[in-house]
Amino acid sequence: MASVVLSVIGSDRPGLTEALAGAVLSAGGNWLESHLSRLGGLYVGSVLVALDPDKVAALEAAVRAVDAQGLEVRVAPAGEEAAAAQGEALQFSLVGQDRPGIVRQVTAVLAGLEVNIETFETRISAEPHSGGALFHMDARLRLPPGLRAAEVETALEAISAEIMVDSSLTPAQGR
């Protein structure tokens, strides 16, 4: 079996997910995982599909029909799955008043420690009392072998006062 990733973006409207699912099925593909959402008024996301290697061209042809409906779709071979992820997995959550640079500062700390970000989600919500913008970040992190969670926590705490956020780091559930 081959694995491919479909990257999608287009104007949001009803029926886009169904059109994409129809293209996958018509090529004999199996829809494995996806992350699809409305972002900035656009329908964006990615889909991991498994199919016979000789069916990749059929999938590419099928998504061209979806492309004609106003959804840009790119097909790319999926990377090889690591046999077993090394290092501890952690769940990181952060909340604070929104301001430019929070993502950059947090990801710079993580990159400096060679921490891999496996999933990453952010959103804005209204602060309950003032209505001000609250920034939320949730990420699943994979530590390199030899790095301890306490070291990551210390490094993140060092910037939390500067960027005025509260954060938590806990063992991740699942794989």
C-alpha positions as CSV (number, residue, x, y, z in Angstrom):
1,M,0.0,0.0,0.0
2,A,1.1,3.5,-0.7
3,S,0.2,6.5,1.5
4,V,-0.4,10.0,0.1
5,V,-1.3,13.2,1.8
6,L,-3.9,15.5,0.2
7,S,-3.5,19.1,1.1
8,V,-6.7,21.2,0.4
9,I,-7.7,24.8,0.4
10,G,-10.6,26.7,-1.1
11,S,-13.7,28.8,-0.4
12,D,-15.8,27.1,2.3
13,R,-19.2,25.8,1.2
14,P,-21.3,22.7,1.9
15,G,-20.3,19.5,0.1
16,L,-16.5,20.0,-0.1
17,T,-15.7,17.1,2.3
18,E,-18.1,14.9,0.5
19,A,-16.5,15.7,-2.9
20,L,-13.1,15.0,-1.5
21,A,-14.3,11.7,0.1
22,G,-15.9,10.7,-3.3
23,A,-12.6,11.3,-5.1
24,V,-10.7,9.1,-2.6
25,L,-13.3,6.3,-2.8
26,S,-13.5,6.4,-6.6
27,A,-9.7,5.8,-6.8
28,G,-10.0,2.9,-4.4
29,G,-8.4,4.8,-1.6
30,N,-8.9,4.4,2.2
31,W,-9.3,7.7,4.1
32,L,-7.2,7.2,7.2
33,E,-6.7,10.5,9.0
34,S,-7.6,14.1,8.4
35,H,-7.5,17.6,9.8
36,L,-10.1,19.8,8.1
37,S,-11.4,23.1,9.3
38,R,-12.6,26.6,8.4
39,L,-9.8,29.0,8.8
40,G,-10.0,32.6,7.8
41,G,-13.1,31.9,5.8
42,L,-11.4,29.2,3.8
43,Y,-11.8,25.4,4.0
44,V,-8.3,24.1,4.7
45,G,-6.8,20.8,5.7
46,S,-5.0,17.6,5.0
47,V,-6.0,14.0,4.5
48,L,-3.9,10.8,4.8
49,V,-5.0,8.2,2.2
50,A,-3.8,4.6,1.7
51,L,-4.2,3.1,-1.7
52,D,-2.5,0.7,-4.1
53,P,0.5,2.3,-5.6
54,D,-0.9,1.8,-9.1
55,K,-4.0,3.8,-8.1
56,V,-2.2,7.1,-7.3
57,A,-2.7,8.4,-10.8
58,A,-6.4,7.6,-10.6
59,L,-6.6,9.6,-7.3
60,E,-4.8,12.5,-8.9
61,A,-7.3,12.4,-11.8
62,A,-10.2,12.2,-9.3
63,V,-9.0,15.2,-7.3
64,R,-8.7,17.3,-10.5
65,A,-12.5,17.0,-10.8
66,V,-12.7,18.4,-7.2
67,D,-10.2,21.1,-8.2
68,A,-12.6,22.1,-10.9
69,Q,-15.2,22.7,-8.2
70,G,-13.0,25.4,-6.6
71,L,-11.0,23.4,-4.1
72,E,-7.3,23.3,-4.7
73,V,-6.0,19.9,-3.9
74,R,-2.3,18.8,-3.9
75,V,-1.3,15.2,-3.7
76,A,2.1,14.3,-2.2
77,P,3.7,11.0,-1.1
78,A,3.5,10.5,2.6
79,G,6.8,10.3,4.5
80,E,7.9,7.0,6.1
81,E,6.4,6.5,9.6
82,A,9.1,6.2,12.3
83,A,9.1,2.7,13.6
84,A,8.7,3.9,17.2
85,A,8.9,7.5,18.3
86,Q,11.8,8.0,20.6
87,G,11.6,10.2,23.7
88,E,8.8,11.2,26.1
89,A,5.5,12.6,24.7
90,L,4.0,15.6,26.5
91,Q,0.9,17.7,26.2
92,F,1.5,21.4,26.4
93,S,-1.2,24.0,26.9
94,L,-0.9,27.8,27.2
95,V,-3.4,30.6,27.7
96,G,-2.8,34.4,28.0
97,Q,-3.8,37.7,26.6
98,D,-3.2,37.8,22.9
99,R,-0.3,39.7,21.5
100,P,2.0,39.3,18.5
101,G,5.0,37.0,19.0
102,I,3.7,34.4,21.5
103,V,4.0,31.5,18.9
104,R,7.4,32.6,17.8
105,Q,8.8,32.8,21.4
106,V,7.3,29.4,22.5
107,T,8.4,27.6,19.3
108,A,11.9,29.2,19.6
109,V,12.3,27.7,23.1
110,L,11.1,24.3,21.9
111,A,13.3,24.3,18.8
112,G,16.3,25.3,20.9
113,L,15.7,22.2,23.0
114,E,15.3,20.1,19.8
115,V,11.7,19.2,20.9
116,N,9.5,18.0,18.0
117,I,6.0,19.5,17.8
118,E,3.7,16.6,16.7
119,T,0.4,18.5,16.8
120,F,-0.2,22.2,17.2
121,E,-3.5,24.1,17.5
122,T,-4.2,27.7,18.4
123,R,-7.4,29.8,18.8
124,I,-8.6,33.1,20.2
125,S,-11.5,33.4,22.6
126,A,-13.1,36.2,24.6
127,E,-11.9,36.8,28.1
128,P,-15.0,36.2,30.3
129,H,-14.9,39.5,32.3
130,S,-13.4,42.1,30.0
131,G,-14.1,40.6,26.6
132,G,-10.4,41.0,25.7
133,A,-8.7,38.5,23.3
134,L,-7.3,35.3,25.0
135,F,-4.8,33.3,23.1
136,H,-4.9,29.5,23.5
137,M,-2.2,27.0,22.4
138,D,-2.3,23.3,22.6
139,A,0.5,21.1,21.4
140,R,1.7,17.5,21.6
141,L,5.5,17.5,22.0
142,R,8.0,14.7,21.6
143,L,11.2,15.2,23.5
144,P,14.5,14.1,22.1
145,P,16.1,11.1,24.0
146,G,17.8,12.3,27.2
147,L,15.8,15.5,27.6
148,R,13.6,15.6,30.7
149,A,10.2,17.2,31.0
150,A,11.4,19.3,33.9
151,E,14.0,20.9,31.7
152,V,11.4,21.8,29.1
153,E,9.1,23.2,31.8
154,T,11.9,25.3,33.2
155,A,12.7,26.8,29.8
156,L,9.0,27.6,29.1
157,E,8.5,29.1,32.6
158,A,11.5,31.4,31.9
159,I,9.5,33.1,29.1
160,S,6.0,32.8,30.6
161,A,6.3,36.0,32.7
162,E,7.7,37.9,29.7
163,I,4.9,36.9,27.3
164,M,2.3,37.0,30.2
165,V,0.8,33.5,29.8
166,D,0.0,30.5,32.0
167,S,1.1,27.1,30.7
168,S,1.0,23.5,31.7
169,L,3.0,20.5,30.6
170,T,1.7,17.0,31.3
171,P,2.4,13.5,30.1
172,A,0.6,12.9,26.8
173,Q,-2.1,10.2,26.4
174,G,-1.9,7.6,23.6
175,R,0.8,7.1,21.2
